[in-house]
Amino acid sequence: MTQNGVMCRSIKTLRPPYAEAVTDADIRAAALQYVRKISGFRAPAGHNADAFGRAVDEIAAATATLLDQLEVRSAGRSAG
């Protein structure tokens, strides 16, 4: 997402209690936004498309692993 040509900096939180049902699409969207932000490209040129796509895939996989491994404690306690 862009606003006045500037990329949005926020990626939504994907863990409970902020998000109860997280889909693969949610994870991929966050990974895509991250790669766009750090690369500075909304869409890569053809010669960078493979690297861009691999980065999104790897970050999405790492994100899914992280979310699967997080232990979220009760709302009354701080998670971290």
mmCIF file of the N, C-alpha and C atoms, coordinates in Angstrom:
data_MODEL
# 
_entry.id   MODEL 
# 
loop_
_atom_site.group_PDB 
_atom_site.id 
_atom_site.type_symbol 
_atom_site.label_atom_id 
_atom_site.label_alt_id 
_atom_site.label_comp_id 
_atom_site.label_asym_id 
_atom_site.label_entity_id 
_atom_site.label_seq_id 
_atom_site.pdbx_PDB_ins_code 
_atom_site.Cartn_x 
_atom_site.Cartn_y 
_atom_site.Cartn_z 
_atom_site.occupancy 
_atom_site.B_iso_or_equiv 
_atom_site.pdbx_formal_charge 
_atom_site.auth_seq_id 
_atom_site.auth_comp_id 
_atom_site.auth_asym_id 
_atom_site.auth_atom_id 
_atom_site.pdbx_PDB_model_num 
ATOM 1   N N  . MET A 1 1  ? 0.836  -1.186  0.000   1.00 0.00 ? 1  MET A N  1 
ATOM 2   C CA . MET A 1 1  ? 0.000  0.000   0.000   1.00 0.00 ? 1  MET A CA 1 
ATOM 3   C C  . MET A 1 1  ? 0.873  1.239   0.000   1.00 0.00 ? 1  MET A C  1 
ATOM 4   N N  . THR A 1 2  ? 0.467  2.210   -0.764  1.00 0.00 ? 2  THR A N  1 
ATOM 5   C CA . THR A 1 2  ? 1.201  3.450   -0.760  1.00 0.00 ? 2  THR A CA 1 
ATOM 6   C C  . THR A 1 2  ? 0.255  4.592   -0.474  1.00 0.00 ? 2  THR A C  1 
ATOM 7   N N  . GLN A 1 3  ? 0.838  5.633   0.059   1.00 0.00 ? 3  GLN A N  1 
ATOM 8   C CA . GLN A 1 3  ? 0.066  6.838   0.304   1.00 0.00 ? 3  GLN A CA 1 
ATOM 9   C C  . GLN A 1 3  ? 0.944  7.993   -0.129  1.00 0.00 ? 3  GLN A C  1 
ATOM 10  N N  . ASN A 1 4  ? 0.530  8.738   -1.132  1.00 0.00 ? 4  ASN A N  1 
ATOM 11  C CA . ASN A 1 4  ? 1.321  9.836   -1.682  1.00 0.00 ? 4  ASN A CA 1 
ATOM 12  C C  . ASN A 1 4  ? 2.709  9.377   -2.109  1.00 0.00 ? 4  ASN A C  1 
ATOM 13  N N  . GLY A 1 5  ? 2.805  8.150   -2.639  1.00 0.00 ? 5  GLY A N  1 
ATOM 14  C CA . GLY A 1 5  ? 4.084  7.643   -3.103  1.00 0.00 ? 5  GLY A CA 1 
ATOM 15  C C  . GLY A 1 5  ? 4.985  7.108   -2.003  1.00 0.00 ? 5  GLY A C  1 
ATOM 16  N N  . VAL A 1 6  ? 4.539  7.167   -0.753  1.00 0.00 ? 6  VAL A N  1 
ATOM 17  C CA . VAL A 1 6  ? 5.328  6.677   0.371   1.00 0.00 ? 6  VAL A CA 1 
ATOM 18  C C  . VAL A 1 6  ? 4.693  5.387   0.874   1.00 0.00 ? 6  VAL A C  1 
ATOM 19  N N  . MET A 1 7  ? 5.513  4.367   1.025   1.00 0.00 ? 7  MET A N  1 
ATOM 20  C CA . MET A 1 7  ? 4.990  3.075   1.449   1.00 0.00 ? 7  MET A CA 1 
ATOM 21  C C  . MET A 1 7  ? 4.585  3.102   2.925   1.00 0.00 ? 7  MET A C  1 
ATOM 22  N N  . CYS A 1 8  ? 3.472  2.476   3.212   1.00 0.00 ? 8  CYS A N  1 
ATOM 23  C CA . CYS A 1 8  ? 2.993  2.357   4.582   1.00 0.00 ? 8  CYS A CA 1 
ATOM 24  C C  . CYS A 1 8  ? 4.009  1.583   5.416   1.00 0.00 ? 8  CYS A C  1 
ATOM 25  N N  . ARG A 1 9  ? 4.274  2.007   6.628   1.00 0.00 ? 9  ARG A N  1 
ATOM 26  C CA . ARG A 1 9  ? 5.276  1.359   7.466   1.00 0.00 ? 9  ARG A CA 1 
ATOM 27  C C  . ARG A 1 9  ? 4.695  0.281   8.358   1.00 0.00 ? 9  ARG A C  1 
ATOM 28  N N  . SER A 1 10 ? 3.394  0.205   8.502   1.00 0.00 ? 10 SER A N  1 
ATOM 29  C CA . SER A 1 10 ? 2.840  -0.733  9.467   1.00 0.00 ? 10 SER A CA 1 
ATOM 30  C C  . SER A 1 10 ? 2.507  -2.081  8.836   1.00 0.00 ? 10 SER A C  1 
ATOM 31  N N  . ILE A 1 11 ? 2.860  -3.112  9.553   1.00 0.00 ? 11 ILE A N  1 
ATOM 32  C CA . ILE A 1 11 ? 2.472  -4.473  9.215   1.00 0.00 ? 11 ILE A CA 1 
ATOM 33  C C  . ILE A 1 11 ? 1.650  -4.932  10.403  1.00 0.00 ? 11 ILE A C  1 
ATOM 34  N N  . LYS A 1 12 ? 0.455  -5.442  10.152  1.00 0.00 ? 12 LYS A N  1 
ATOM 35  C CA . LYS A 1 12 ? -0.419 -5.767  11.273  1.00 0.00 ? 12 LYS A CA 1 
ATOM 36  C C  . LYS A 1 12 ? 0.117  -6.942  12.087  1.00 0.00 ? 12 LYS A C  1 
ATOM 37  N N  . THR A 1 13 ? -0.161 -6.898  13.367  1.00 0.00 ? 13 THR A N  1 
ATOM 38  C CA . THR A 1 13 ? 0.240  -7.960  14.275  1.00 0.00 ? 13 THR A CA 1 
ATOM 39  C C  . THR A 1 13 ? -0.570 -9.212  13.975  1.00 0.00 ? 13 THR A C  1 
ATOM 40  N N  . LEU A 1 14 ? 0.104  -10.355 13.899  1.00 0.00 ? 14 LEU A N  1 
ATOM 41  C CA . LEU A 1 14 ? -0.557 -11.598 13.496  1.00 0.00 ? 14 LEU A CA 1 
ATOM 42  C C  . LEU A 1 14 ? -0.667 -12.615 14.623  1.00 0.00 ? 14 LEU A C  1 
ATOM 43  N N  . ARG A 1 15 ? -0.497 -12.202 15.858  1.00 0.00 ? 15 ARG A N  1 
ATOM 44  C CA . ARG A 1 15 ? -0.609 -13.160 16.961  1.00 0.00 ? 15 ARG A CA 1 
ATOM 45  C C  . ARG A 1 15 ? -1.777 -12.773 17.857  1.00 0.00 ? 15 ARG A C  1 
ATOM 46  N N  . PRO A 1 16 ? -2.326 -13.780 18.553  1.00 0.00 ? 16 PRO A N  1 
ATOM 47  C CA . PRO A 1 16 ? -3.385 -13.492 19.522  1.00 0.00 ? 16 PRO A CA 1 
ATOM 48  C C  . PRO A 1 16 ? -2.838 -12.591 20.625  1.00 0.00 ? 16 PRO A C  1 
ATOM 49  N N  . PRO A 1 17 ? -3.587 -11.720 21.185  1.00 0.00 ? 17 PRO A N  1 
ATOM 50  C CA . PRO A 1 17 ? -5.017 -11.503 20.976  1.00 0.00 ? 17 PRO A CA 1 
ATOM 51  C C  . PRO A 1 17 ? -5.315 -10.518 19.855  1.00 0.00 ? 17 PRO A C  1 
ATOM 52  N N  . TYR A 1 18 ? -4.301 -10.044 19.164  1.00 0.00 ? 18 TYR A N  1 
ATOM 53  C CA . TYR A 1 18 ? -4.498 -9.050  18.108  1.00 0.00 ? 18 TYR A CA 1 
ATOM 54  C C  . TYR A 1 18 ? -5.153 -9.640  16.873  1.00 0.00 ? 18 TYR A C  1 
ATOM 55  N N  . ALA A 1 19 ? -4.879 -10.895 16.596  1.00 0.00 ? 19 ALA A N  1 
ATOM 56  C CA . ALA A 1 19 ? -5.476 -11.584 15.456  1.00 0.00 ? 19 ALA A CA 1 
ATOM 57  C C  . ALA A 1 19 ? -5.780 -13.008 15.889  1.00 0.00 ? 19 ALA A C  1 
ATOM 58  N N  . GLU A 1 20 ? -7.009 -13.382 15.857  1.00 0.00 ? 20 GLU A N  1 
ATOM 59  C CA . GLU A 1 20 ? -7.395 -14.730 16.293  1.00 0.00 ? 20 GLU A CA 1 
ATOM 60  C C  . GLU A 1 20 ? -7.244 -15.771 15.191  1.00 0.00 ? 20 GLU A C  1 
ATOM 61  N N  . ALA A 1 21 ? -7.618 -15.422 13.983  1.00 0.00 ? 21 ALA A N  1 
ATOM 62  C CA . ALA A 1 21 ? -7.542 -16.369 12.872  1.00 0.00 ? 21 ALA A CA 1 
ATOM 63  C C  . ALA A 1 21 ? -6.618 -15.783 11.813  1.00 0.00 ? 21 ALA A C  1 
ATOM 64  N N  . VAL A 1 22 ? -5.430 -16.359 11.679  1.00 0.00 ? 22 VAL A N  1 
ATOM 65  C CA . VAL A 1 22 ? -4.444 -15.876 10.721  1.00 0.00 ? 22 VAL A CA 1 
ATOM 66  C C  . VAL A 1 22 ? -4.353 -16.876 9.574   1.00 0.00 ? 22 VAL A C  1 
ATOM 67  N N  . THR A 1 23 ? -4.524 -16.381 8.372   1.00 0.00 ? 23 THR A N  1 
ATOM 68  C CA . THR A 1 23 ? -4.482 -17.246 7.195   1.00 0.00 ? 23 THR A CA 1 
ATOM 69  C C  . THR A 1 23 ? -3.107 -17.178 6.537   1.00 0.00 ? 23 THR A C  1 
ATOM 70  N N  . ASP A 1 24 ? -2.857 -18.124 5.635   1.00 0.00 ? 24 ASP A N  1 
ATOM 71  C CA . ASP A 1 24 ? -1.630 -18.082 4.842   1.00 0.00 ? 24 ASP A CA 1 
ATOM 72  C C  . ASP A 1 24 ? -1.571 -16.781 4.039   1.00 0.00 ? 24 ASP A C  1 
ATOM 73  N N  . ALA A 1 25 ? -2.728 -16.309 3.596   1.00 0.00 ? 25 ALA A N  1 
ATOM 74  C CA . ALA A 1 25 ? -2.780 -15.049 2.845   1.00 0.00 ? 25 ALA A CA 1 
ATOM 75  C C  . ALA A 1 25 ? -2.358 -13.869 3.716   1.00 0.00 ? 25 ALA A C  1 
ATOM 76  N N  . ASP A 1 26 ? -2.755 -13.872 4.993   1.00 0.00 ? 26 ASP A N  1 
ATOM 77  C CA . ASP A 1 26 ? -2.341 -12.812 5.922   1.00 0.00 ? 26 ASP A CA 1 
ATOM 78  C C  . ASP A 1 26 ? -0.823 -12.816 6.095   1.00 0.00 ? 26 ASP A C  1 
ATOM 79  N N  . ILE A 1 27 ? -0.267 -14.005 6.252   1.00 0.00 ? 27 ILE A N  1 
ATOM 80  C CA . ILE A 1 27 ? 1.181  -14.142 6.443   1.00 0.00 ? 27 ILE A CA 1 
ATOM 81  C C  . ILE A 1 27 ? 1.918  -13.686 5.197   1.00 0.00 ? 27 ILE A C  1 
ATOM 82  N N  . ARG A 1 28 ? 1.440  -14.102 4.049   1.00 0.00 ? 28 ARG A N  1 
ATOM 83  C CA . ARG A 1 28 ? 2.092  -13.717 2.794   1.00 0.00 ? 28 ARG A CA 1 
ATOM 84  C C  . ARG A 1 28 ? 1.988  -12.210 2.561   1.00 0.00 ? 28 ARG A C  1 
ATOM 85  N N  . ALA A 1 29 ? 0.859  -11.610 2.892   1.00 0.00 ? 29 ALA A N  1 
ATOM 86  C CA . ALA A 1 29 ? 0.703  -10.165 2.725   1.00 0.00 ? 29 ALA A CA 1 
ATOM 87  C C  . ALA A 1 29 ? 1.686  -9.402  3.605   1.00 0.00 ? 29 ALA A C  1 
ATOM 88  N N  . ALA A 1 30 ? 1.877  -9.863  4.830   1.00 0.00 ? 30 ALA A N  1 
ATOM 89  C CA . ALA A 1 30 ? 2.847  -9.222  5.719   1.00 0.00 ? 30 ALA A CA 1 
ATOM 90  C C  . ALA A 1 30 ? 4.267  -9.384  5.177   1.00 0.00 ? 30 ALA A C  1 
ATOM 91  N N  . ALA A 1 31 ? 4.588  -10.567 4.675   1.00 0.00 ? 31 ALA A N  1 
ATOM 92  C CA . ALA A 1 31 ? 5.920  -10.815 4.108   1.00 0.00 ? 31 ALA A CA 1 
ATOM 93  C C  . ALA A 1 31 ? 6.152  -9.925  2.887   1.00 0.00 ? 31 ALA A C  1 
ATOM 94  N N  . LEU A 1 32 ? 5.143  -9.824  2.039   1.00 0.00 ? 32 LEU A N  1 
ATOM 95  C CA . LEU A 1 32 ? 5.249  -8.985  0.852   1.00 0.00 ? 32 LEU A CA 1 
ATOM 96  C C  . LEU A 1 32 ? 5.466  -7.528  1.237   1.00 0.00 ? 32 LEU A C  1 
ATOM 97  N N  . GLN A 1 33 ? 4.721  -7.049  2.215   1.00 0.00 ? 33 GLN A N  1 
ATOM 98  C CA . GLN A 1 33 ? 4.867  -5.662  2.645   1.00 0.00 ? 33 GLN A CA 1 
ATOM 99  C C  . GLN A 1 33 ? 6.262  -5.426  3.221   1.00 0.00 ? 33 GLN A C  1 
ATOM 100 N N  . TYR A 1 34 ? 6.768  -6.384  3.979   1.00 0.00 ? 34 TYR A N  1 
ATOM 101 C CA . TYR A 1 34 ? 8.117  -6.280  4.544   1.00 0.00 ? 34 TYR A CA 1 
ATOM 102 C C  . TYR A 1 34 ? 9.160  -6.184  3.432   1.00 0.00 ? 34 TYR A C  1 
ATOM 103 N N  . VAL A 1 35 ? 9.081  -7.079  2.451   1.00 0.00 ? 35 VAL A N  1 
ATOM 104 C CA . VAL A 1 35 ? 10.052 -7.079  1.353   1.00 0.00 ? 35 VAL A CA 1 
ATOM 105 C C  . VAL A 1 35 ? 9.945  -5.789  0.547   1.00 0.00 ? 35 VAL A C  1 
ATOM 106 N N  . ARG A 1 36 ? 8.740  -5.325  0.310   1.00 0.00 ? 36 ARG A N  1 
ATOM 107 C CA . ARG A 1 36 ? 8.570  -4.055  -0.388  1.00 0.00 ? 36 ARG A CA 1 
ATOM 108 C C  . ARG A 1 36 ? 9.233  -2.908  0.379   1.00 0.00 ? 36 ARG A C  1 
ATOM 109 N N  . LYS A 1 37 ? 9.035  -2.909  1.684   1.00 0.00 ? 37 LYS A N  1 
ATOM 110 C CA . LYS A 1 37 ? 9.577  -1.826  2.505   1.00 0.00 ? 37 LYS A CA 1 
ATOM 111 C C  . LYS A 1 37 ? 11.100 -1.836  2.496   1.00 0.00 ? 37 LYS A C  1 
ATOM 112 N N  . ILE A 1 38 ? 11.702 -2.986  2.753   1.00 0.00 ? 38 ILE A N  1 
ATOM 113 C CA . ILE A 1 38 ? 13.160 -2.990  2.867   1.00 0.00 ? 38 ILE A CA 1 
ATOM 114 C C  . ILE A 1 38 ? 13.858 -2.881  1.519   1.00 0.00 ? 38 ILE A C  1 
ATOM 115 N N  . SER A 1 39 ? 13.194 -3.329  0.444   1.00 0.00 ? 39 SER A N  1 
ATOM 116 C CA . SER A 1 39 ? 13.810 -3.235  -0.882  1.00 0.00 ? 39 SER A CA 1 
ATOM 117 C C  . SER A 1 39 ? 13.585 -1.862  -1.511  1.00 0.00 ? 39 SER A C  1 
ATOM 118 N N  . GLY A 1 40 ? 12.520 -1.195  -1.092  1.00 0.00 ? 40 GLY A N  1 
ATOM 119 C CA . GLY A 1 40 ? 12.180 0.082   -1.695  1.00 0.00 ? 40 GLY A CA 1 
ATOM 120 C C  . GLY A 1 40 ? 11.429 -0.045  -3.008  1.00 0.00 ? 40 GLY A C  1 
ATOM 121 N N  . PHE A 1 41 ? 11.022 -1.271  -3.354  1.00 0.00 ? 41 PHE A N  1 
ATOM 122 C CA . PHE A 1 41 ? 10.290 -1.511  -4.601  1.00 0.00 ? 41 PHE A CA 1 
ATOM 123 C C  . PHE A 1 41 ? 8.887  -2.003  -4.306  1.00 0.00 ? 41 PHE A C  1 
ATOM 124 N N  . ARG A 1 42 ? 7.902  -1.389  -4.922  1.00 0.00 ? 42 ARG A N  1 
ATOM 125 C CA . ARG A 1 42 ? 6.530  -1.914  -4.830  1.00 0.00 ? 42 ARG A CA 1 
ATOM 126 C C  . ARG A 1 42 ? 6.437  -3.197  -5.635  1.00 0.00 ? 42 ARG A C  1 
ATOM 127 N N  . ALA A 1 43 ? 7.026  -3.172  -6.822  1.00 0.00 ? 43 ALA A N  1 
ATOM 128 C CA . ALA A 1 43 ? 7.110  -4.353  -7.677  1.00 0.00 ? 43 ALA A CA 1 
ATOM 129 C C  . ALA A 1 43 ? 8.514  -4.330  -8.287  1.00 0.00 ? 43 ALA A C  1 
ATOM 130 N N  . PRO A 1 44 ? 9.216  -5.435  -8.227  1.00 0.00 ? 44 PRO A N  1 
ATOM 131 C CA . PRO A 1 44 ? 10.587 -5.438  -8.733  1.00 0.00 ? 44 PRO A CA 1 
ATOM 132 C C  . PRO A 1 44 ? 10.645 -5.456  -10.260 1.00 0.00 ? 44 PRO A C  1 
ATOM 133 N N  . ALA A 1 45 ? 11.747 -4.975  -10.783 1.00 0.00 ? 45 ALA A N  1 
ATOM 134 C CA . ALA A 1 45 ? 11.999 -5.105  -12.219 1.00 0.00 ? 45 ALA A CA 1 
ATOM 135 C C  . ALA A 1 45 ? 12.189 -6.587  -12.527 1.00 0.00 ? 45 ALA A C  1 
ATOM 136 N N  . GLY A 1 46 ? 12.030 -6.953  -13.768 1.00 0.00 ? 46 GLY A N  1 
ATOM 137 C CA . GLY A 1 46 ? 12.126 -8.357  -14.168 1.00 0.00 ? 46 GLY A CA 1 
ATOM 138 C C  . GLY A 1 46 ? 13.398 -9.037  -13.700 1.00 0.00 ? 46 GLY A C  1 
ATOM 139 N N  . HIS A 1 47 ? 14.522 -8.330  -13.738 1.00 0.00 ? 47 HIS A N  1 
ATOM 140 C CA . HIS A 1 47 ? 15.788 -8.949  -13.346 1.00 0.00 ? 47 HIS A CA 1 
ATOM 141 C C  . HIS A 1 47 ? 15.896 -9.172  -11.834 1.00 0.00 ? 47 HIS A C  1 
ATOM 142 N N  . ASN A 1 48 ? 14.999 -8.585  -11.056 1.00 0.00 ? 48 ASN A N  1 
ATOM 143 C CA . ASN A 1 48 ? 14.978 -8.787  -9.606  1.00 0.00 ? 48 ASN A CA 1 
ATOM 144 C C  . ASN A 1 48 ? 13.782 -9.612  -9.134  1.00 0.00 ? 48 ASN A C  1 
ATOM 145 N N  . ALA A 1 49 ? 12.919 -10.006 -10.043 1.00 0.00 ? 49 ALA A N  1 
ATOM 146 C CA . ALA A 1 49 ? 11.671 -10.673 -9.667  1.00 0.00 ? 49 ALA A CA 1 
ATOM 147 C C  . ALA A 1 49 ? 11.911 -11.983 -8.919  1.00 0.00 ? 49 ALA A C  1 
ATOM 148 N N  . ASP A 1 50 ? 12.875 -12.790 -9.355  1.00 0.00 ? 50 ASP A N  1 
ATOM 149 C CA . ASP A 1 50 ? 13.133 -14.062 -8.671  1.00 0.00 ? 50 ASP A CA 1 
ATOM 150 C C  . ASP A 1 50 ? 13.618 -13.843 -7.244  1.00 0.00 ? 50 ASP A C  1 
ATOM 151 N N  . ALA A 1 51 ? 14.553 -12.929 -7.065  1.00 0.00 ? 51 ALA A N  1 
ATOM 152 C CA . ALA A 1 51 ? 15.078 -12.643 -5.726  1.00 0.00 ? 51 ALA A CA 1 
ATOM 153 C C  . ALA A 1 51 ? 13.966 -12.100 -4.827  1.00 0.00 ? 51 ALA A C  1 
ATOM 154 N N  . PHE A 1 52 ? 13.142 -11.224 -5.368  1.00 0.00 ? 52 PHE A N  1 
ATOM 155 C CA . PHE A 1 52 ? 12.025 -10.633 -4.632  1.00 0.00 ? 52 PHE A CA 1 
ATOM 156 C C  . PHE A 1 52 ? 11.047 -11.726 -4.198  1.00 0.00 ? 52 PHE A C  1 
ATOM 157 N N  . GLY A 1 53 ? 10.669 -12.592 -5.132  1.00 0.00 ? 53 GLY A N  1 
ATOM 158 C CA . GLY A 1 53 ? 9.736  -13.673 -4.836  1.00 0.00 ? 53 GLY A CA 1 
ATOM 159 C C  . GLY A 1 53 ? 10.284 -14.659 -3.820  1.00 0.00 ? 53 GLY A C  1 
ATOM 160 N N  . ARG A 1 54 ? 11.568 -15.000 -3.943  1.00 0.00 ? 54 ARG A N  1 
ATOM 161 C CA . ARG A 1 54 ? 12.192 -15.908 -2.962  1.00 0.00 ? 54 ARG A CA 1 
ATOM 162 C C  . ARG A 1 54 ? 12.200 -15.285 -1.572  1.00 0.00 ? 54 ARG A C  1 
ATOM 163 N N  . ALA A 1 55 ? 12.494 -13.994 -1.512  1.00 0.00 ? 55 ALA A N  1 
ATOM 164 C CA . ALA A 1 55 ? 12.502 -13.314 -0.216  1.00 0.00 ? 55 ALA A CA 1 
ATOM 165 C C  . ALA A 1 55 ? 11.115 -13.355 0.424   1.00 0.00 ? 55 ALA A C  1 
ATOM 166 N N  . VAL A 1 56 ? 10.085 -13.097 -0.351  1.00 0.00 ? 56 VAL A N  1 
ATOM 167 C CA . VAL A 1 56 ? 8.714  -13.150 0.183   1.00 0.00 ? 56 VAL A CA 1 
ATOM 168 C C  . VAL A 1 56 ? 8.408  -14.563 0.679   1.00 0.00 ? 56 VAL A C  1 
ATOM 169 N N  . ASP A 1 57 ? 8.748  -15.572 -0.108  1.00 0.00 ? 57 ASP A N  1 
ATOM 170 C CA . ASP A 1 57 ? 8.498  -16.963 0.291   1.00 0.00 ? 57 ASP A CA 1 
ATOM 171 C C  . ASP A 1 57 ? 9.223  -17.313 1.589   1.00 0.00 ? 57 ASP A C  1 
ATOM 172 N N  . GLU A 1 58 ? 10.495 -16.934 1.688   1.00 0.00 ? 58 GLU A N  1 
ATOM 173 C CA . GLU A 1 58 ? 11.289 -17.265 2.871   1.00 0.00 ? 58 GLU A CA 1 
ATOM 174 C C  . GLU A 1 58 ? 10.798 -16.532 4.112   1.00 0.00 ? 58 GLU A C  1 
ATOM 175 N N  . ILE A 1 59 ? 10.441 -15.279 3.954   1.00 0.00 ? 59 ILE A N  1 
ATOM 176 C CA . ILE A 1 59 ? 9.934  -14.513 5.094   1.00 0.00 ? 59 ILE A CA 1 
ATOM 177 C C  . ILE A 1 59 ? 8.568  -15.028 5.524   1.00 0.00 ? 59 ILE A C  1 
ATOM 178 N N  . ALA A 1 60 ? 7.727  -15.395 4.579   1.00 0.00 ? 60 ALA A N  1 
ATOM 179 C CA . ALA A 1 60 ? 6.422  -15.975 4.924   1.00 0.00 ? 60 ALA A CA 1 
ATOM 180 C C  . ALA A 1 60 ? 6.611  -17.284 5.683   1.00 0.00 ? 60 ALA A C  1 
ATOM 181 N N  . ALA A 1 61 ? 7.544  -18.120 5.248   1.00 0.00 ? 61 ALA A N  1 
ATOM 182 C CA . ALA A 1 61 ? 7.804  -19.390 5.936   1.00 0.00 ? 61 ALA A CA 1 
ATOM 183 C C  . ALA A 1 61 ? 8.337  -19.137 7.345   1.00 0.00 ? 61 ALA A C  1 
ATOM 184 N N  . ALA A 1 62 ? 9.263  -18.197 7.470   1.00 0.00 ? 62 ALA A N  1 
ATOM 185 C CA . ALA A 1 62 ? 9.811  -17.877 8.799   1.00 0.00 ? 62 ALA A CA 1 
ATOM 186 C C  . ALA A 1 62 ? 8.732  -17.312 9.716   1.00 0.00 ? 62 ALA A C  1 
ATOM 187 N N  . THR A 1 63 ? 7.846  -16.501 9.152   1.00 0.00 ? 63 THR A N  1 
ATOM 188 C CA . THR A 1 63 ? 6.752  -15.930 9.932   1.00 0.00 ? 63 THR A CA 1 
ATOM 189 C C  . THR A 1 63 ? 5.804  -17.020 10.414  1.00 0.00 ? 63 THR A C  1 
ATOM 190 N N  . ALA A 1 64 ? 5.451  -17.951 9.550   1.00 0.00 ? 64 ALA A N  1 
ATOM 191 C CA . ALA A 1 64 ? 4.566  -19.056 9.935   1.00 0.00 ? 64 ALA A CA 1 
ATOM 192 C C  . ALA A 1 64 ? 5.207  -19.886 11.043  1.00 0.00 ? 64 ALA A C  1 
ATOM 193 N N  . THR A 1 65 ? 6.509  -20.149 10.918  1.00 0.00 ? 65 THR A N  1 
ATOM 194 C CA . THR A 1 65 ? 7.223  -20.905 11.949  1.00 0.00 ? 65 THR A CA 1 
ATOM 195 C C  . THR A 1 65 ? 7.198  -20.155 13.276  1.00 0.00 ? 65 THR A C  1 
ATOM 196 N N  . LEU A 1 66 ? 7.485  -18.872 13.234  1.00 0.00 ? 66 LEU A N  1 
ATOM 197 C CA . LEU A 1 66 ? 7.460  -18.052 14.446  1.00 0.00 ? 66 LEU A CA 1 
ATOM 198 C C  . LEU A 1 66 ? 6.096  -18.096 15.114  1.00 0.00 ? 66 LEU A C  1 
ATOM 199 N N  . LEU A 1 67 ? 5.040  -17.875 14.333  1.00 0.00 ? 67 LEU A N  1 
ATOM 200 C CA . LEU A 1 67 ? 3.697  -17.866 14.909  1.00 0.00 ? 67 LEU A CA 1 
ATOM 201 C C  . LEU A 1 67 ? 3.324  -19.229 15.490  1.00 0.00 ? 67 LEU A C  1 
ATOM 202 N N  . ASP A 1 68 ? 3.766  -20.300 14.849  1.00 0.00 ? 68 ASP A N  1 
ATOM 203 C CA . ASP A 1 68 ? 3.497  -21.646 15.366  1.00 0.00 ? 68 ASP A CA 1 
ATOM 204 C C  . ASP A 1 68 ? 4.217  -21.901 16.676  1.00 0.00 ? 68 ASP A C  1 
ATOM 205 N N  . GLN A 1 69 ? 5.367  -21.281 16.879  1.00 0.00 ? 69 GLN A N  1 
ATOM 206 C CA . GLN A 1 69 ? 6.187  -21.552 18.055  1.00 0.00 ? 69 GLN A CA 1 
ATOM 207 C C  . GLN A 1 69 ? 5.953  -20.593 19.210  1.00 0.00 ? 69 GLN A C  1 
ATOM 208 N N  . LEU A 1 70 ? 5.290  -19.475 18.967  1.00 0.00 ? 70 LEU A N  1 
ATOM 209 C CA . LEU A 1 70 ? 5.058  -18.511 20.039  1.00 0.00 ? 70 LEU A CA 1 
ATOM 210 C C  . LEU A 1 70 ? 4.127  -19.080 21.088  1.00 0.00 ? 70 LEU A C  1 
ATOM 211 N N  . GLU A 1 71 ? 4.441  -18.810 22.323  1.00 0.00 ? 71 GLU A N  1 
ATOM 212 C CA . GLU A 1 71 ? 3.563  -19.164 23.441  1.00 0.00 ? 71 GLU A CA 1 
ATOM 213 C C  . GLU A 1 71 ? 2.967  -17.869 23.963  1.00 0.00 ? 71 GLU A C  1 
ATOM 214 N N  . VAL A 1 72 ? 1.671  -17.702 23.742  1.00 0.00 ? 72 VAL A N  1 
ATOM 215 C CA . VAL A 1 72 ? 0.991  -16.491 24.173  1.00 0.00 ? 72 VAL A CA 1 
ATOM 216 C C  . VAL A 1 72 ? 0.365  -16.753 25.530  1.00 0.00 ? 72 VAL A C  1 
ATOM 217 N N  . ARG A 1 73 ? 0.770  -15.973 26.490  1.00 0.00 ? 73 ARG A N  1 
ATOM 218 C CA . ARG A 1 73 ? 0.247  -16.132 27.849  1.00 0.00 ? 73 ARG A CA 1 
ATOM 219 C C  . ARG A 1 73 ? -1.051 -15.369 28.011  1.00 0.00 ? 73 ARG A C  1 
ATOM 220 N N  . SER A 1 74 ? -1.663 -15.483 29.171  1.00 0.00 ? 74 SER A N  1 
ATOM 221 C CA . SER A 1 74 ? -2.954 -14.833 29.418  1.00 0.00 ? 74 SER A CA 1 
ATOM 222 C C  . SER A 1 74 ? -2.861 -13.332 29.216  1.00 0.00 ? 74 SER A C  1 
ATOM 223 N N  . ALA A 1 75 ? -4.005 -12.734 28.941  1.00 0.00 ? 75 ALA A N  1 
ATOM 224 C CA . ALA A 1 75 ? -4.068 -11.301 28.649  1.00 0.00 ? 75 ALA A CA 1 
ATOM 225 C C  . ALA A 1 75 ? -3.567 -10.441 29.810  1.00 0.00 ? 75 ALA A C  1 
ATOM 226 N N  . GLY A 1 76 ? -3.584 -10.968 31.021  1.00 0.00 ? 76 GLY A N  1 
ATOM 227 C CA . GLY A 1 76 ? -3.159 -10.217 32.191  1.00 0.00 ? 76 GLY A CA 1 
ATOM 228 C C  . GLY A 1 76 ? -1.654 -10.118 32.343  1.00 0.00 ? 76 GLY A C  1 
ATOM 229 N N  . ARG A 1 77 ? -0.920 -10.872 31.555  1.00 0.00 ? 77 ARG A N  1 
ATOM 230 C CA . ARG A 1 77 ? 0.539  -10.872 31.670  1.00 0.00 ? 77 ARG A CA 1 
ATOM 231 C C  . ARG A 1 77 ? 1.155  -10.401 30.365  1.00 0.00 ? 77 ARG A C  1 
ATOM 232 N N  . SER A 1 78 ? 2.319  -9.822  30.454  1.00 0.00 ? 78 SER A N  1 
ATOM 233 C CA . SER A 1 78 ? 3.039  -9.360  29.272  1.00 0.00 ? 78 SER A CA 1 
ATOM 234 C C  . SER A 1 78 ? 3.700  -10.539 28.592  1.00 0.00 ? 78 SER A C  1 
ATOM 235 N N  . ALA A 1 79 ? 3.601  -10.596 27.257  1.00 0.00 ? 79 ALA A N  1 
ATOM 236 C CA . ALA A 1 79 ? 4.179  -11.703 26.494  1.00 0.00 ? 79 ALA A CA 1 
ATOM 237 C C  . ALA A 1 79 ? 5.651  -11.482 26.205  1.00 0.00 ? 79 ALA A C  1 
ATOM 238 N N  . GLY A 1 80 ? 6.167  -10.349 26.509  1.00 0.00 ? 80 GLY A N  1 
ATOM 239 C CA . GLY A 1 80 ? 7.545  -10.263 26.177  1.00 0.00 ? 80 GLY A CA 1 
ATOM 240 C C  . GLY A 1 80 ? 8.240  -9.060  26.561  1.00 0.00 ? 80 GLY A C  1 
# 
